C-alpha cells in the first residue's frame, strides 16, 4: 500500500514508512490519496468541505521533486543514469506502486441529466444532489485554482467551470505523481480506478459507462485518461524536474529525463526542450543547445538524464531555472511561460535494428493555474465528415491566442485522438480525430461538441 491520506483540517500530517524504502524504513508523505469518505465517515465532509491545505501542499508543479542522485546508493528510488554509478534495470531492486489515485467529478454532459430542470440551483458542487455518492473536490480545486473559487455558485456555467476545474486539477496532480515515480527504478504503478460506477465524483479516469441519459457506453474519457494513454503510461516518457533538493523556485535547477520501458524494443531519437510564452505566443528553444540524441536500450527502466538549459550535458550540475527563463524573455517565476519537452524517433538507416517509433511531447506548467498569466483565447472548431474508408470524423481547431488544457466534450459515443492539450496559433490549426464507439453519430457530434480551455475557467 503506497497511499497516505490527508487528515482533517488542523490535524497534523503524520509520515508513515515509505513502502519503497524497506531497508531504511524512512518516513515520507507521498504518494497521497486526495479525497475524503462519505458525509457520515470519519474524514472530510462531502459537502461544504473547508479548504484543507492553505500551504499549497498539492501544488506539485514542474519542476518536480524527482528522486535524488546518490552515487553508490542501493536505494531503488534514487535517480540513476544509465552511464553513471547507480545501476538500473531488471537485475536491480525496484518498486511497484499499488494502489494510488485521486478523485474528480465527471463532465457536465454526464452529470446534467441527473439534475432537475426545475431546480437550477442544484447545478453546483455544493448543491444537495452532490452530497450523496460523491467524493469532495474543494481542496484540490482550491489548491490549484485558488482559495477564492466560489464553489457555492449555481447555474449551468458555474457547474461547467467547477467540473472542469475538478477534472484538470486531478489530472495535473496525478501527472506529477506518475512522472516522479517513473523517474526511478519503477516496475509498475496500479492506478485506482478505471471507471466510475455511477455519474458522480469518484476515482475513475473513465466516466460512468452504461446506457443512460448523458452517458457514453464504455465510459467517456476524462482528461486524465487521455494523458495516461498519450503520455504518462506510454513506453517512452520525457519530463523535467529538480533534483537538488531546493525548496525555493529561485534555486530550482532544471533537469530532464527520457525513459524507455518497452520490454522488447529500444528507442533511438532526439529529445528537445522548448519554451512557450503565454501572451506573446512564440515558441523557441530554451537554450542554444536544446536537443539531445537518445539511444535508449530496451527496457524496462532504460533512462537518460540531461540539463534542460544544455541538453548536451548530463543532469548532474544544471543551472537555476529562473536564470534560464529570464534569458529567454520570461518572468523569473515562470508564470508567463510553459515548457514543452518532446521526443521524436530518429531517421532509420536501411538495415538498422528495429526501434520504437515515437513522436510525443509533454507540456510542463511552471506554476499552478491560479498564478498563470494567460490571455483570452477564442477557439473555433469544425467537424469534417469521414471518408468512405473510415468511420473517424476529423475535427479542426484554431485558437486566437495560446490556449492550454483545451478540453473537447460531446454527447456522441466515442473518444478523441487527443484531448486536454495546448493550442498555439503559431503552429496553425490542430487536427484531431473523433473515434466512435460503434456507429458514428455525426449529427450528434456536430451539434453537441463543446470546447473549453484553462483561461476561461480561472
C-alpha positions as a printed NumPy array, in Angstrom:
array([[  0.   ,   0.   ,   0.   ],
       [  1.643,   3.225,  -1.184],
       [ -1.057,   5.617,  -0.003],
       [ -1.128,   8.315,   2.632],
       [ -4.465,  10.036,   3.21 ],
       [ -4.652,  13.707,   4.131],
       [ -6.285,  14.329,   7.552],
       [ -8.942,  16.789,   8.576],
       [ -8.   ,  20.482,   8.808],
       [ -5.937,  21.134,  11.904],
       [ -4.815,  17.518,  12.257],
       [ -1.062,  17.021,  11.671],
       [  0.003,  15.042,   8.643],
       [  1.967,  12.145,  10.134],
       [  4.533,  10.41 ,   7.9  ],
       [  4.399,   6.66 ,   7.684],
       [  7.13 ,   4.275,   6.483],
       [  7.67 ,   4.57 ,   2.77 ],
       [  6.839,   1.297,   1.01 ],
       [  9.733,   1.904,  -1.377],
       [ 12.339,   2.335,   1.407],
       [ 12.034,  -1.086,   3.051],
       [ 15.676,  -1.28 ,   4.093],
       [ 15.887,   2.179,   5.617],
       [ 12.365,   2.418,   6.975],
       [ 12.317,   6.081,   6.073],
       [  9.186,   8.156,   6.542],
       [  7.558,  10.064,   3.712],
       [  4.431,  11.929,   2.718],
       [  3.576,  10.512,  -0.651],
       [  2.064,   9.431,  -2.927],
       [ -1.264,  10.552,  -1.499],
       [ -4.927,   9.949,  -1.9  ],
       [ -6.718,  13.26 ,  -2.316],
       [-10.22 ,  12.514,  -1.102],
       [-12.456,  12.036,   1.875],
       [-15.032,   9.404,   2.794],
       [-18.779,   9.955,   2.817],
       [-20.511,  12.565,   4.937],
       [-21.127,  10.012,   7.664],
       [-17.492,   8.885,   7.737],
       [-14.564,   9.992,   9.857],
       [-12.806,  12.146,   7.273],
       [-13.64 ,  15.127,   5.075],
       [-17.243,  16.105,   4.654],
       [-18.588,  15.608,   1.171],
       [-20.471,  18.894,   1.26 ],
       [-19.123,  22.403,   2.011],
       [-15.726,  20.979,   2.742],
       [-13.31 ,  23.644,   4.038],
       [-10.063,  24.304,   2.22 ],
       [ -7.671,  21.937,   3.927],
       [ -4.232,  22.986,   2.703],
       [ -3.519,  26.729,   2.756],
       [  0.201,  25.98 ,   2.388],
       [ -0.405,  24.673,  -1.144],
       [  0.961,  21.231,  -0.387],
       [ -0.783,  19.924,  -3.525],
       [  0.805,  22.4  ,  -5.917],
       [  3.404,  19.953,  -7.149],
       [  4.071,  21.572, -10.486],
       [  7.092,  21.079, -12.658],
       [  9.809,  21.357, -11.741],
       [  9.045,  18.096,  -9.986],
       [ 10.985,  16.933,  -6.98 ],
       [ 12.481,  13.918,  -8.683],
       [ 14.378,  11.138,  -6.877],
       [ 17.828,  12.339,  -5.899],
       [ 21.135,  11.173,  -7.331],
       [ 23.212,   9.343,  -4.703],
       [ 26.403,   7.68 ,  -6.031],
       [ 26.755,   4.125,  -4.841],
       [ 23.312,   4.026,  -3.258],
       [ 21.218,   0.875,  -3.378],
       [ 18.044,   2.837,  -2.645],
       [ 15.678,   1.899,  -5.502],
       [ 14.143,   5.379,  -5.594],
       [ 17.351,   7.3  ,  -6.304],
       [ 17.904,   9.   ,  -9.604],
       [ 20.134,   6.908, -11.815],
       [ 21.844,   7.484, -15.12 ],
       [ 22.471,   4.503, -17.349],
       [ 26.101,   5.627, -17.709],
       [ 26.504,   6.521, -14.027],
       [ 27.376,   4.613, -10.832],
       [ 23.792,   3.77 ,  -9.861],
       [ 22.605,   0.666, -11.719],
       [ 19.087,   0.418, -13.076],
       [ 17.272,  -2.369, -14.862],
       [ 15.771,  -5.797, -14.452],
       [ 18.54 ,  -7.075, -12.167],
       [ 18.314,  -4.179,  -9.728],
       [ 15.972,  -3.535,  -6.819],
       [ 12.874,  -1.679,  -7.889],
       [  9.456,  -0.836,  -6.55 ],
       [  5.827,  -1.223,  -7.508],
       [  3.126,   1.259,  -6.52 ],
       [ -0.235,  -0.295,  -5.686],
       [ -2.511,   1.44 ,  -5.43 ],
       [ -2.73 ,   5.202,  -5.806],
       [ -5.173,   7.721,  -7.197],
       [ -7.185,  10.88 ,  -6.739],
       [-10.854,  11.659,  -7.184],
       [-12.582,  14.022,  -9.596],
       [-16.037,  14.749, -10.887],
       [-17.096,  13.931, -14.441],
       [-18.128,  16.184, -17.32 ],
       [-21.22 ,  18.362, -17.325],
       [-22.631,  16.079, -20.006],
       [-22.51 ,  13.159, -17.568],
       [-23.906,  14.976, -14.518],
       [-26.578,  17.216, -16.051],
       [-29.192,  14.516, -16.806],
       [-29.219,  13.548, -13.127],
       [-30.241,  17.088, -12.069],
       [-33.724,  18.563, -12.042],
       [-34.518,  21.128, -14.739],
       [-36.915,  22.756, -12.296],
       [-34.181,  23.48 ,  -9.762],
       [-31.291,  25.355, -11.437],
       [-29.736,  25.975,  -8.02 ],
       [-28.911,  22.258,  -7.96 ],
       [-26.238,  22.93 , -10.587],
       [-23.392,  23.427,  -8.114],
       [-20.832,  21.193,  -6.428],
       [-22.307,  22.294,  -3.096],
       [-25.907,  21.577,  -4.044],
       [-27.837,  18.775,  -2.297],
       [-27.616,  16.277,  -5.228],
       [-23.828,  16.27 ,  -4.912],
       [-23.865,  15.316,  -1.231],
       [-24.54 ,  11.628,  -1.777],
       [-22.284,   9.192,  -3.632],
       [-19.61 ,  11.804,  -4.314],
       [-16.094,  12.402,  -3.103],
       [-15.316,  16.079,  -2.485],
       [-13.35 ,  18.34 ,  -4.803],
       [-12.982,  21.551,  -2.776],
       [ -9.448,  21.1  ,  -1.517],
       [ -7.822,  20.029,  -4.744],
       [ -9.66 ,  22.681,  -6.794],
       [ -8.666,  25.453,  -4.402],
       [ -5.081,  24.232,  -4.21 ],
       [ -4.727,  24.527,  -7.974],
       [ -7.183,  27.284,  -8.889],
       [ -7.068,  29.386,  -5.712],
       [ -8.964,  29.774,  -2.463],
       [-11.231,  32.461,  -3.928],
       [-13.046,  29.994,  -6.177],
       [-16.77 ,  30.133,  -5.416],
       [-17.942,  26.543,  -5.25 ],
       [-21.308,  27.7  ,  -3.901],
       [-22.056,  29.366,  -7.259],
       [-25.047,  27.862,  -9.07 ],
       [-26.2  ,  27.554, -12.66 ],
       [-25.061,  25.804, -15.803],
       [-21.99 ,  27.973, -16.419],
       [-20.908,  27.747, -12.777],
       [-21.177,  23.963, -12.682],
       [-19.358,  23.573, -16.009],
       [-16.474,  25.603, -14.567],
       [-16.391,  23.64 , -11.312],
       [-16.388,  20.295, -13.105],
       [-13.612,  21.401, -15.486],
       [-11.523,  22.575, -12.521],
       [-12.08 ,  19.271, -10.74 ],
       [-11.025,  17.107, -13.671],
       [ -7.999,  19.24 , -14.621],
       [ -6.784,  19.54 , -11.012],
       [ -6.846,  15.782, -10.563],
       [ -5.127,  15.222, -13.911],
       [ -2.35 ,  17.672, -13.004],
       [ -1.89 ,  16.121,  -9.573],
       [ -1.596,  12.566, -10.861],
       [  0.576,  13.666, -13.771],
       [  3.105,  14.942, -11.257],
       [  2.913,  11.767,  -9.198],
       [  3.347,   9.424, -12.155],
       [  6.206,  11.363, -13.739],
       [  8.023,  11.387, -10.396],
       [  7.505,   7.639,  -9.947],
       [  8.726,   6.869, -13.444],
       [ 11.932,   8.847, -12.909],
       [ 13.042,   5.994, -10.622],
       [ 13.543,   2.248, -10.935],
       [  9.817,   1.621, -11.112],
       [  8.352,  -1.744, -12.114],
       [  4.736,  -0.759, -12.245],
       [  2.022,   1.556, -10.974],
       [ -1.571,   0.481, -10.417],
       [ -3.972,   3.407, -10.638],
       [ -7.238,   3.253,  -8.734],
       [ -9.576,   3.174, -10.579],
       [-10.568,   2.723, -14.236],
       [-14.267,   3.594, -14.412],
       [-16.916,   5.349, -12.365],
       [-19.758,   3.192, -11.049],
       [-22.356,   5.977, -11.268],
       [-22.425,   9.583, -12.57 ],
       [-20.574,  11.141,  -9.678],
       [-17.348,  12.443,  -8.231],
       [-15.176,   9.373,  -7.909],
       [-11.905,   7.616,  -8.586],
       [-12.386,   6.674, -12.242],
       [-10.458,   8.069, -15.182],
       [-13.441,   6.974, -17.292],
       [-16.935,   8.313, -16.676],
       [-19.943,   6.131, -15.915],
       [-20.36 ,   3.909, -18.963],
       [-23.703,   2.126, -19.02 ],
       [-26.721,   3.14 , -21.118],
       [-28.438,   6.217, -19.766],
       [-29.039,   9.873, -20.478],
       [-25.797,  11.78 , -20.879],
       [-23.585,   8.699, -20.643],
       [-21.341,   7.082, -23.236],
       [-21.458,   3.291, -23.257],
       [-17.963,   2.203, -22.248],
       [-17.259,   5.488, -20.497],
       [-16.418,   8.963, -21.733],
       [-12.698,   9.67 , -21.23 ],
       [-11.751,  12.261, -18.613],
       [ -8.696,  14.494, -19.285],
       [ -6.585,  12.226, -17.069],
       [ -7.325,   9.189, -19.208],
       [ -6.098,  10.969, -22.338],
       [ -2.863,  11.877, -20.568],
       [ -2.436,   8.297, -19.363],
       [ -2.868,   6.912, -22.877],
       [ -0.849,   9.503, -24.786],
       [  1.953,  10.241, -22.315],
       [  2.036,   9.034, -18.729],
       [  1.655,   5.278, -19.316],
       [  3.367,   5.262, -22.721],
       [  6.552,   3.221, -23.147],
       [  8.694,   6.289, -23.849],
       [  8.312,   9.228, -21.461],
       [ 10.061,  12.572, -21.204],
       [  9.731,  15.058, -18.355],
       [ 11.727,  17.569, -16.317],
       [ 12.117,  18.499, -12.677],
       [ 14.565,  19.345,  -9.939],
       [ 16.935,  17.012,  -8.101],
       [ 18.938,  19.436,  -5.995],
       [ 16.583,  19.486,  -3.024],
       [ 15.812,  23.182,  -3.47 ],
       [ 12.803,  24.482,  -1.597],
       [ 12.651,  27.835,  -3.373],
       [ 11.73 ,  28.288,  -7.021],
       [ 14.683,  30.67 ,  -7.343],
       [ 17.065,  27.783,  -6.623],
       [ 15.485,  25.143,  -8.849],
       [ 17.951,  23.554, -11.249],
       [ 16.038,  22.045, -14.138],
       [ 16.981,  18.509, -15.152],
       [ 15.148,  16.343, -17.693],
       [ 14.928,  12.615, -18.266],
       [ 13.886,  10.411, -21.147],
       [ 12.889,   6.854, -20.337],
       [ 12.081,   3.706, -22.267],
       [ 10.084,   0.969, -20.541],
       [  9.359,  -1.149, -23.603],
       [ 10.484,  -4.689, -22.842],
       [ 11.448,  -5.672, -26.39 ],
       [ 12.496,  -2.584, -28.353],
       [ 14.976,   0.199, -27.821],
       [ 14.46 ,   3.829, -28.731],
       [ 16.702,   5.949, -30.921],
       [ 15.705,   9.555, -31.37 ],
       [ 16.048,  13.117, -30.159],
       [ 14.895,  14.99 , -27.075],
       [ 14.143,  18.706, -27.404],
       [ 13.401,  21.373, -24.784],
       [ 11.432,  24.467, -25.789],
       [  9.656,  27.319, -24.039],
       [  6.303,  28.896, -24.924],
       [  5.322,  32.462, -23.992],
       [  1.656,  32.623, -22.99 ],
       [  0.931,  36.185, -24.101],
       [  3.341,  36.774, -26.967],
       [  2.624,  33.34 , -28.38 ],
       [  6.115,  32.417, -29.533],
       [  7.744,  29.028, -29.112],
       [ 11.539,  28.852, -29.124],
       [ 14.399,  26.628, -27.906],
       [ 15.087,  27.024, -24.203],
       [ 18.813,  27.34 , -24.83 ],
       [ 21.47 ,  27.367, -27.534],
       [ 21.776,  23.59 , -27.102],
       [ 18.149,  22.46 , -26.776],
       [ 18.421,  18.975, -28.304],
       [ 19.949,  15.714, -27.212],
       [ 20.376,  12.496, -29.189],
       [ 18.93 ,   9.498, -27.39 ],
       [ 19.854,   5.855, -27.655],
       [ 17.852,   4.028, -25.015],
       [ 18.203,   0.259, -24.961],
       [ 15.149,  -1.907, -24.447],
       [ 13.505,  -1.509, -21.073],
       [ 12.241,  -1.577, -18.575],
       [ 13.929,   1.36 , -16.852],
       [ 16.308,   2.499, -19.57 ],
       [ 16.809,   6.156, -18.723],
       [ 18.959,   9.131, -19.669],
       [ 19.31 ,  12.418, -17.776],
       [ 20.3  ,  15.817, -19.124],
       [ 20.095,  19.524, -18.322],
       [ 17.211,  21.482, -19.775],
       [ 19.426,  24.55 , -20.26 ],
       [ 22.098,  22.497, -22.027],
       [ 20.726,  19.26 , -23.411],
       [ 24.232,  18.104, -24.361],
       [ 25.194,  17.95 , -20.67 ],
       [ 24.309,  15.209, -18.211],
       [ 21.946,  16.254, -15.453],
       [ 24.4  ,  16.44 , -12.576],
       [ 25.016,  20.197, -12.302],
       [ 22.333,  22.183, -14.094],
       [ 21.9  ,  25.975, -13.873],
       [ 18.977,  27.537, -11.955],
       [ 15.732,  27.591, -13.899],
       [ 14.887,  31.295, -13.265],
       [ 18.141,  32.419, -14.895],
       [ 17.34 ,  30.359, -17.975],
       [ 13.776,  31.695, -18.168],
       [ 14.86 ,  35.325, -17.888],
       [ 17.433,  34.821, -20.637],
       [ 14.57 ,  33.814, -22.942],
       [ 12.315,  36.749, -22.087],
       [ 10.134,  35.007, -19.483],
       [  9.347,  36.018, -15.931],
       [ 11.718,  34.501, -13.4  ],
       [  8.832,  32.858, -11.536],
       [  7.58 ,  31.012, -14.619],
       [  4.062,  32.459, -14.569],
       [  4.06 ,  33.668, -18.188],
       [  5.859,  30.751, -19.839],
       [  5.426,  26.995, -20.14 ],
       [  7.991,  24.352, -21.025],
       [  7.491,  21.977, -23.91 ],
       [  9.686,  18.874, -23.932],
       [  9.45 ,  16.334, -26.718],
       [ 10.918,  13.136, -28.079],
       [ 10.887,  12.039, -31.7  ],
       [ 12.234,   8.973, -33.484],
       [ 15.431,   9.403, -35.435],
       [ 15.6  ,   8.683, -39.147],
       [ 16.141,   4.95 , -39.616],
       [ 19.044,   3.819, -41.768],
       [ 18.46 ,   0.846, -44.09 ],
       [ 19.286,  -2.372, -42.284],
       [ 19.291,  -0.748, -38.839],
       [ 17.887,  -2.577, -35.84 ],
       [ 14.198,  -2.07 , -35.236],
       [ 13.371,   0.787, -32.883],
       [ 10.223,   2.274, -31.378],
       [  8.506,   4.944, -33.465],
       [  7.569,   7.823, -31.192],
       [  6.523,  11.454, -31.542],
       [  5.481,  12.693, -28.133],
       [  5.538,  15.998, -26.27 ],
       [  4.951,  16.961, -22.662],
       [  3.562,  20.368, -21.628],
       [  5.046,  21.365, -18.263],
       [  3.422,  24.218, -16.354],
       [  5.818,  26.107, -14.105],
       [  3.164,  27.489, -11.755],
       [ -0.324,  26.5  , -10.591],
       [ -3.175,  27.649, -12.856],
       [ -4.212,  30.264, -10.281],
       [ -0.864,  32.067, -10.759],
       [ -0.515,  31.838, -14.533],
       [ -0.738,  34.862, -16.815],
       [ -2.965,  33.679, -19.65 ],
       [ -4.53 ,  35.678, -22.483],
       [ -8.188,  35.361, -23.521],
       [ -8.444,  32.962, -26.437],
       [-11.294,  32.144, -28.784],
       [-11.259,  28.628, -30.188],
       [-13.047,  27.865, -33.431],
       [-13.752,  24.277, -34.362],
       [-15.172,  22.497, -37.377],
       [-16.202,  18.883, -37.894],
       [-15.341,  17.185, -41.182],
       [-17.148,  14.125, -42.464],
       [-15.203,  10.875, -42.573],
       [-14.093,   9.355, -45.837],
       [-15.662,   6.192, -47.233],
       [-12.849,   4.113, -45.781],
       [-13.139,   5.161, -42.14 ],
       [-15.775,   5.997, -39.557],
       [-13.486,   8.514, -37.841],
       [-14.504,  12.169, -38.042],
       [-11.884,  14.895, -38.272],
       [-12.049,  17.989, -36.056],
       [-10.025,  21.119, -36.835],
       [ -9.352,  23.599, -34.021],
       [ -7.879,  27.103, -34.271],
       [ -7.106,  29.445, -31.375],
       [ -6.842,  33.23 , -31.49 ],
       [ -4.208,  33.154, -28.698],
       [ -2.314,  30.417, -26.854],
       [ -4.74 ,  28.15 , -25.025],
       [ -3.874,  25.457, -22.504],
       [ -5.658,  22.338, -21.249],
       [ -8.077,  22.545, -24.184],
       [-10.827,  20.012, -23.485],
       [-13.347,  18.838, -26.092],
       [-16.55 ,  17.119, -24.953],
       [-19.507,  15.679, -26.845],
       [-22.599,  13.587, -26.212],
       [-21.707,  11.365, -29.171],
       [-20.403,   7.905, -28.266],
       [-16.648,   7.743, -28.75 ],
       [-13.391,   9.406, -27.829],
       [-10.947,  11.878, -29.334],
       [ -7.443,  11.007, -30.53 ],
       [ -6.117,  13.65 , -28.135],
       [ -7.566,  15.962, -25.525],
       [ -6.611,  18.404, -22.759],
       [ -3.83 ,  19.747, -24.987],
       [ -2.146,  23.05 , -25.825],
       [ -3.164,  25.141, -28.846],
       [ -0.717,  27.67 , -30.303],
       [ -1.753,  29.962, -33.171],
       [  1.84 ,  29.894, -34.396],
       [  1.525,  26.151, -35.006],
       [ -1.508,  26.581, -37.241],
       [ -4.749,  24.588, -36.994],
       [ -4.748,  21.5  , -34.784],
       [ -6.344,  18.403, -36.264],
       [ -7.687,  15.627, -34.049],
       [ -9.899,  12.635, -34.77 ],
       [-13.128,  11.517, -33.167],
       [-13.1  ,   7.742, -32.859],
       [-16.646,   6.406, -32.398],
       [-17.664,   3.578, -30.115],
       [-19.714,   1.657, -32.631],
       [-21.612,   3.54 , -35.336],
       [-20.602,   7.179, -35.786],
       [-23.405,   9.603, -34.908],
       [-22.154,  12.575, -36.917],
       [-25.187,  14.843, -36.331],
       [-24.876,  14.416, -32.564],
       [-21.122,  15.039, -32.705],
       [-21.62 ,  18.256, -34.651],
       [-24.498,  19.545, -32.528],
       [-23.075,  18.742, -29.086],
       [-19.341,  19.342, -29.492],
       [-18.163,  21.733, -26.784],
       [-14.616,  23.106, -26.371],
       [-13.247,  24.885, -23.281],
       [ -9.794,  25.834, -22.019],
       [ -7.871,  26.87 , -18.917],
       [ -8.086,  30.67 , -19.126],
       [-11.894,  30.507, -19.347],
       [-12.027,  28.586, -16.086],
       [ -9.667,  30.527, -13.833]])
